[in-house]
């Protein structure tokens, strides 16, 4: 065989590989140059803001929704709305970060910038539909985190394979419960649904598989199918507290008071195997539907199911305090305070100390129209027949799937840790919701805590429905909202400025 003929294909293959490597290196260099330039632009604005010594400093922390986004508009919005006071806005957004990163960076940022106010919009990367690379996931253990093109590939893959395109791959390489869990965490809900069905085909009564299928359907926004799965679980496991918790949440998301009430009645007639069901349903009945009598029965059931659980003791005591039932609340708080389990023990001690503040409280009557209560207090309702369809000349509809989590336990824990850090320095915290999201979950999270204020961006749903998604967003970063156009960032800045001026400064 002629050696020349053999070498020619090898040389051609080597040339292709070398070209590909050079292209990747050029892309990596380009992304790094862009990131450096963007960071320099942000740093120049921050240096200018620091130069005004007499101004009120507002430190904005968050992810890529903050970095070089709304903070550049916020300073103008604040100064135009309050001509008698000067504001400087500092952008501390960390692109590609989650709430852990925001928490870890905060002490250094406070030392560096010495702000008067901290404005936080965090948690978008903690949700299942917009989660970054899992830190300890075996699936991503080999990902070279230091390479920018690796992150570019990761987010591009999520965009192409996740909810954002409504067309996820149905591959099911690992159909174990752990494998399905990883798919859910990556936002690959259709793939998770397919794998869950495979699990279920082996055992139609597999409780774990049914829960995973319910979560996949809920995350995809198919609330009716998720609810059907939840009812199937209850038909097989009628005392599953976790299933009742999910069903109550789904009925709440659907704004279906009758369905919610039926689920609560079924729960009260059962003997739940854990307190998660009665505790979750009680909170919804009380705080959303205004049904104190129903909530009282559910809290009593939760206490009967787990009489020494600190979370149950604390939430039941909080309910009793708000009804003025101090004698019933105090022993519950004392036991929770003695549990030594954070954060319940500290919250219980605080409520014991402030117990006299509730001395004048009285039970309120049940709200007479519970079927209308949810619409006044929660996220915009789910899409209904007749709504403006997705796509078309207006772009995608800003459809806030009720199943999309507003926050996760990770977000909540890190938000509370951030509040603790800033409160120790006597700096007020403004917690701001993402575009189209309600601030009500944040208000519930910080209920009873001082030094916390709230900014809502819920009005994006109305704006996008009227003017089109593309007017306010440039991508589908989180599945139902994305990074903002200048006009979208101006809206966030306006909402934040109004909240800061109205709640923190006398006009």
KOLMI-796525 format. One line per 8 residues: number of its first residue (from 0); their letters; for each residue y, x, z of C-alpha. Coordinates in steps of 0.25 Angstrom, whole numbers, padded with zeros to 4 digits, always signed. Example, Ala and Ser with C-alpha at 12.3 -4.5 7.8 and 13.67 -1.06 7.14 Angstrom:
2
0> as> -0018,+0049,+0031; -0004,+0055,+0029
This chain:
507
0> xxxxxxxx> +0000,+0000,+0000; +0014,+0005,-0004; +0021,+0009,+0009; +0034,+0006,+0003; +0030,-0009,+0001; +0026,-0009,+0016; +0039,-0003,+0021; +0048,-0012,+0013
8> xxxxxxxx> +0044,-0025,+0021; +0045,-0018,+0034; +0059,-0012,+0030; +0063,-0026,+0026; +0058,-0032,+0039; +0065,-0021,+0047; +0078,-0024,+0040; +0077,-0039,+0043
16> xxxxxxxx> +0074,-0036,+0058; +0086,-0026,+0059; +0095,-0036,+0052; +0091,-0047,+0062; +0093,-0038,+0074; +0107,-0034,+0068; +0110,-0049,+0067; +0106,-0052,+0081
24> xxxxxxxx> +0114,-0040,+0086; +0126,-0044,+0079; +0124,-0058,+0084; +0123,-0053,+0098; +0135,-0044,+0096; +0143,-0056,+0091; +0139,-0065,+0102; +0143,-0054,+0112
32> xxxxxxxx> +0156,-0052,+0105; +0160,-0066,+0105; +0156,-0068,+0120; +0164,-0055,+0123; +0176,-0061,+0116; +0175,-0075,+0122; +0174,-0068,+0136; +0186,-0060,+0133
40> xxxxxxxx> +0194,-0072,+0129; +0190,-0079,+0142; +0193,-0067,+0150; +0207,-0066,+0144; +0210,-0080,+0148; +0205,-0078,+0162; +0213,-0066,+0163; +0225,-0074,+0159
48> xxxxxxxx> +0222,-0085,+0169; +0221,-0074,+0180; +0235,-0069,+0177; +0241,-0081,+0182; +0241,-0079,+0197; +0247,-0092,+0201; +0238,-0101,+0193; +0227,-0110,+0198
56> xxxxxxxx> +0214,-0103,+0193; +0203,-0112,+0188; +0190,-0104,+0186; +0181,-0111,+0176; +0166,-0108,+0177; +0155,-0113,+0169; +0146,-0109,+0156; +0150,-0109,+0141
64> xxxxxxxx> +0156,-0122,+0143; +0167,-0115,+0151; +0168,-0101,+0145; +0179,-0101,+0135; +0179,-0116,+0135; +0187,-0126,+0143; +0194,-0116,+0153; +0204,-0111,+0142
72> xxxxxxxx> +0208,-0125,+0141; +0208,-0128,+0155; +0220,-0120,+0159; +0229,-0126,+0149; +0224,-0140,+0154; +0227,-0137,+0168; +0241,-0131,+0166; +0245,-0142,+0157
80> xxxxxxxx> +0241,-0153,+0167; +0247,-0146,+0179; +0261,-0139,+0175; +0264,-0137,+0189; +0252,-0128,+0192; +0246,-0116,+0184; +0231,-0115,+0181; +0223,-0103,+0176
88> xxxxxxxx> +0209,-0106,+0171; +0198,-0095,+0171; +0186,-0096,+0162; +0173,-0091,+0169; +0163,-0098,+0160; +0150,-0091,+0158; +0144,-0094,+0144; +0129,-0096,+0144
96> xxxxxxxx> +0129,-0098,+0159; +0123,-0108,+0169; +0128,-0113,+0183; +0120,-0101,+0189; +0129,-0091,+0181; +0142,-0099,+0185; +0138,-0098,+0200; +0134,-0083,+0199
104> xxxxxxxx> +0148,-0080,+0192; +0157,-0088,+0201; +0159,-0079,+0213; +0164,-0068,+0204; +0172,-0077,+0196; +0179,-0082,+0208; +0182,-0068,+0213; +0187,-0064,+0199
112> xxxxxxxx> +0196,-0076,+0196; +0199,-0082,+0210; +0201,-0096,+0205; +0207,-0108,+0212; +0198,-0118,+0205; +0184,-0117,+0199; +0180,-0126,+0188; +0165,-0127,+0185
120> xxxxxxxx> +0157,-0133,+0173; +0143,-0128,+0175; +0129,-0132,+0173; +0128,-0135,+0158; +0118,-0124,+0156; +0110,-0129,+0168; +0106,-0142,+0162; +0093,-0143,+0154
128> xxxxxxxx> +0100,-0146,+0141; +0109,-0134,+0141; +0101,-0124,+0150; +0103,-0109,+0147; +0091,-0099,+0147; +0083,-0101,+0160; +0085,-0089,+0169; +0070,-0088,+0173
136> xxxxxxxx> +0063,-0095,+0162; +0051,-0088,+0156; +0056,-0094,+0142; +0068,-0086,+0143; +0064,-0074,+0150; +0065,-0065,+0138; +0078,-0070,+0134; +0088,-0058,+0133
144> xxxxxxxx> +0099,-0064,+0141; +0109,-0053,+0138; +0109,-0056,+0123; +0119,-0066,+0119; +0111,-0070,+0106; +0099,-0074,+0116; +0109,-0084,+0122; +0114,-0088,+0109
152> xxxxxxxx> +0099,-0090,+0104; +0096,-0098,+0117; +0107,-0108,+0116; +0105,-0109,+0101; +0090,-0112,+0104; +0094,-0123,+0114; +0104,-0129,+0104; +0093,-0129,+0093
160> xxxxxxxx> +0082,-0134,+0102; +0088,-0142,+0113; +0094,-0156,+0114; +0106,-0151,+0107; +0100,-0154,+0094; +0091,-0165,+0098; +0079,-0158,+0092; +0072,-0149,+0101
168> xxxxxxxx> +0059,-0142,+0097; +0047,-0148,+0102; +0039,-0136,+0104; +0031,-0135,+0117; +0027,-0121,+0120; +0024,-0124,+0135; +0021,-0138,+0139; +0019,-0135,+0153
176> xxxxxxxx> +0029,-0142,+0163; +0036,-0128,+0165; +0037,-0127,+0150; +0043,-0141,+0148; +0053,-0138,+0160; +0058,-0126,+0152; +0060,-0134,+0140; +0068,-0144,+0148
184> xxxxxxxx> +0076,-0133,+0154; +0079,-0127,+0140; +0084,-0141,+0135; +0072,-0143,+0125; +0069,-0157,+0129; +0061,-0162,+0117; +0052,-0150,+0118; +0051,-0152,+0133
192> xxxxxxxx> +0047,-0167,+0130; +0036,-0163,+0120; +0030,-0153,+0130; +0031,-0164,+0141; +0023,-0173,+0132; +0013,-0163,+0130; +0011,-0161,+0145; +0010,-0176,+0146
200> xxxxxxxx> +0000,-0178,+0136; -0010,-0169,+0144; -0007,-0178,+0156; +0001,-0191,+0154; +0004,-0192,+0169; +0009,-0178,+0170; +0021,-0180,+0180; +0028,-0167,+0176
208> xxxxxxxx> +0027,-0169,+0161; +0033,-0183,+0163; +0045,-0178,+0171; +0047,-0167,+0160; +0047,-0177,+0149; +0057,-0186,+0157; +0066,-0174,+0158; +0065,-0170,+0144
216> xxxxxxxx> +0068,-0184,+0140; +0080,-0185,+0150; +0086,-0172,+0145; +0085,-0177,+0131; +0093,-0189,+0134; +0081,-0199,+0132; +0083,-0206,+0145; +0075,-0218,+0141
224> xxxxxxxx> +0063,-0209,+0138; +0065,-0201,+0151; +0066,-0214,+0159; +0053,-0219,+0153; +0046,-0206,+0157; +0052,-0207,+0171; +0046,-0221,+0172; +0032,-0216,+0167
232> xxxxxxxx> +0033,-0205,+0178; +0035,-0216,+0188; +0024,-0225,+0183; +0015,-0213,+0185; +0021,-0208,+0198; +0028,-0219,+0205; +0033,-0211,+0217; +0039,-0200,+0209
240> xxxxxxxx> +0053,-0197,+0215; +0057,-0188,+0204; +0053,-0198,+0193; +0062,-0208,+0200; +0073,-0198,+0201; +0072,-0196,+0186; +0071,-0211,+0183; +0083,-0214,+0192
248> xxxxxxxx> +0091,-0203,+0185; +0087,-0208,+0171; +0091,-0223,+0174; +0104,-0218,+0179; +0106,-0210,+0167; +0104,-0222,+0158; +0114,-0230,+0167; +0103,-0240,+0170
256> xxxxxxxx> +0105,-0246,+0184; +0093,-0256,+0183; +0084,-0245,+0179; +0089,-0236,+0190; +0088,-0247,+0200; +0073,-0250,+0195; +0070,-0235,+0197; +0076,-0235,+0211
264> xxxxxxxx> +0068,-0247,+0215; +0055,-0241,+0210; +0058,-0228,+0218; +0061,-0236,+0231; +0048,-0243,+0229; +0040,-0230,+0227; +0037,-0219,+0237; +0043,-0207,+0230
272> xxxxxxxx> +0037,-0193,+0231; +0050,-0186,+0233; +0064,-0190,+0236; +0071,-0186,+0223; +0069,-0200,+0217; +0076,-0208,+0228; +0086,-0197,+0230; +0091,-0197,+0216
280> xxxxxxxx> +0090,-0212,+0214; +0098,-0214,+0227; +0109,-0205,+0222; +0110,-0212,+0209; +0110,-0226,+0215; +0121,-0222,+0225; +0130,-0213,+0218; +0129,-0219,+0204
288> xxxxxxxx> +0125,-0234,+0205; +0132,-0236,+0218; +0119,-0243,+0224; +0120,-0238,+0239; +0109,-0248,+0244; +0099,-0243,+0233; +0103,-0228,+0236; +0101,-0230,+0251
296> xxxxxxxx> +0086,-0235,+0248; +0084,-0223,+0239; +0090,-0213,+0249; +0081,-0219,+0260; +0069,-0217,+0251; +0073,-0203,+0248; +0074,-0200,+0263; +0060,-0206,+0265
304> xxxxxxxx> +0054,-0198,+0254; +0059,-0185,+0259; +0065,-0186,+0273; +0068,-0172,+0275; +0073,-0167,+0261; +0087,-0161,+0263; +0092,-0167,+0249; +0087,-0181,+0253
312> xxxxxxxx> +0093,-0180,+0267; +0106,-0175,+0262; +0108,-0186,+0250; +0103,-0197,+0259; +0113,-0193,+0270; +0124,-0192,+0260; +0121,-0206,+0256; +0121,-0211,+0270
320> xxxxxxxx> +0134,-0203,+0273; +0141,-0210,+0261; +0137,-0223,+0267; +0143,-0220,+0280; +0129,-0219,+0287; +0132,-0206,+0295; +0121,-0209,+0305; +0110,-0210,+0294
328> xxxxxxxx> +0116,-0197,+0287; +0117,-0187,+0298; +0102,-0185,+0302; +0099,-0183,+0287; +0110,-0173,+0285; +0106,-0166,+0298; +0092,-0164,+0293; +0097,-0160,+0279
336> xxxxxxxx> +0107,-0150,+0285; +0095,-0144,+0294; +0086,-0142,+0282; +0092,-0129,+0278; +0090,-0132,+0263; +0103,-0130,+0255; +0111,-0136,+0250; +0107,-0149,+0257
344> xxxxxxxx> +0109,-0143,+0271; +0123,-0138,+0269; +0127,-0152,+0262; +0121,-0159,+0274; +0129,-0151,+0284; +0141,-0154,+0276; +0138,-0169,+0276; +0135,-0168,+0291
352> xxxxxxxx> +0149,-0162,+0294; +0156,-0172,+0285; +0148,-0184,+0290; +0160,-0190,+0297; +0167,-0191,+0283; +0158,-0202,+0280; +0160,-0210,+0292; +0168,-0221,+0285
360> xxxxxxxx> +0158,-0222,+0273; +0151,-0236,+0271; +0140,-0240,+0262; +0146,-0246,+0249; +0141,-0258,+0242; +0132,-0256,+0230; +0139,-0255,+0217; +0138,-0269,+0211
368> xxxxxxxx> +0136,-0264,+0196; +0127,-0252,+0197; +0124,-0253,+0182; +0138,-0249,+0179; +0139,-0238,+0190; +0132,-0227,+0183; +0141,-0227,+0171; +0153,-0225,+0179
376> xxxxxxxx> +0148,-0213,+0187; +0139,-0205,+0177; +0139,-0198,+0164; +0142,-0206,+0151; +0131,-0216,+0148; +0119,-0211,+0139; +0121,-0214,+0124; +0118,-0229,+0120
384> xxxxxxxx> +0115,-0236,+0107; +0128,-0237,+0099; +0134,-0224,+0104; +0140,-0215,+0094; +0128,-0207,+0088; +0127,-0192,+0090; +0131,-0183,+0079; +0139,-0188,+0067
392> xxxxxxxx> +0154,-0184,+0064; +0157,-0184,+0079; +0146,-0174,+0082; +0136,-0176,+0093; +0139,-0187,+0104; +0141,-0182,+0118; +0130,-0189,+0123; +0128,-0186,+0138
400> xxxxxxxx> +0113,-0188,+0140; +0111,-0194,+0154; +0099,-0185,+0155; +0107,-0172,+0154; +0109,-0166,+0167; +0123,-0165,+0171; +0119,-0154,+0181; +0106,-0148,+0186
408> xxxxxxxx> +0102,-0143,+0200; +0105,-0129,+0196; +0119,-0134,+0192; +0121,-0141,+0205; +0117,-0130,+0214; +0126,-0120,+0206; +0138,-0130,+0206; +0136,-0131,+0222
416> xxxxxxxx> +0135,-0116,+0223; +0148,-0114,+0215; +0155,-0124,+0223; +0151,-0117,+0236; +0156,-0103,+0230; +0170,-0109,+0226; +0171,-0118,+0239; +0169,-0106,+0248
424> xxxxxxxx> +0181,-0100,+0241; +0189,-0113,+0242; +0190,-0114,+0227; +0189,-0129,+0221; +0178,-0131,+0211; +0179,-0141,+0199; +0166,-0145,+0194; +0167,-0150,+0180
432> xxxxxxxx> +0157,-0157,+0171; +0153,-0153,+0157; +0158,-0161,+0145; +0153,-0175,+0146; +0147,-0174,+0159; +0151,-0182,+0172; +0156,-0174,+0184; +0149,-0184,+0193
440> xxxxxxxx> +0137,-0176,+0195; +0146,-0164,+0200; +0153,-0174,+0209; +0140,-0178,+0215; +0136,-0163,+0216; +0148,-0159,+0224; +0149,-0172,+0232; +0155,-0169,+0246
448> xxxxxxxx> +0159,-0155,+0242; +0174,-0151,+0243; +0181,-0142,+0233; +0174,-0148,+0221; +0181,-0156,+0210; +0176,-0161,+0197; +0180,-0162,+0182; +0173,-0171,+0172
456> xxxxxxxx> +0171,-0169,+0157; +0164,-0182,+0156; +0174,-0187,+0146; +0168,-0179,+0135; +0158,-0190,+0132; +0169,-0200,+0129; +0177,-0189,+0121; +0165,-0185,+0112
464> xxxxxxxx> +0160,-0199,+0110; +0174,-0202,+0105; +0178,-0190,+0097; +0165,-0183,+0094; +0157,-0172,+0101; +0162,-0161,+0092; +0176,-0163,+0096; +0173,-0157,+0110
472> xxxxxxxx> +0160,-0149,+0108; +0156,-0137,+0099; +0141,-0138,+0102; +0130,-0145,+0110; +0128,-0134,+0121; +0123,-0144,+0132; +0117,-0154,+0123; +0127,-0165,+0126
480> xxxxxxxx> +0140,-0156,+0126; +0144,-0142,+0122; +0154,-0132,+0122; +0168,-0138,+0119; +0178,-0137,+0108; +0192,-0134,+0112; +0195,-0149,+0113; +0182,-0151,+0122
488> xxxxxxxx> +0187,-0139,+0131; +0200,-0145,+0132; +0194,-0158,+0137; +0186,-0150,+0148; +0199,-0143,+0152; +0207,-0156,+0153; +0196,-0162,+0162; +0195,-0150,+0171
496> xxxxxxxx> +0210,-0149,+0172; +0212,-0164,+0176; +0201,-0162,+0186; +0207,-0149,+0192; +0221,-0155,+0193; +0217,-0168,+0198; +0207,-0164,+0208; +0213,-0150,+0213
504> xxx> +0228,-0151,+0211; +0238,-0161,+0214; +0245,-0166,+0202
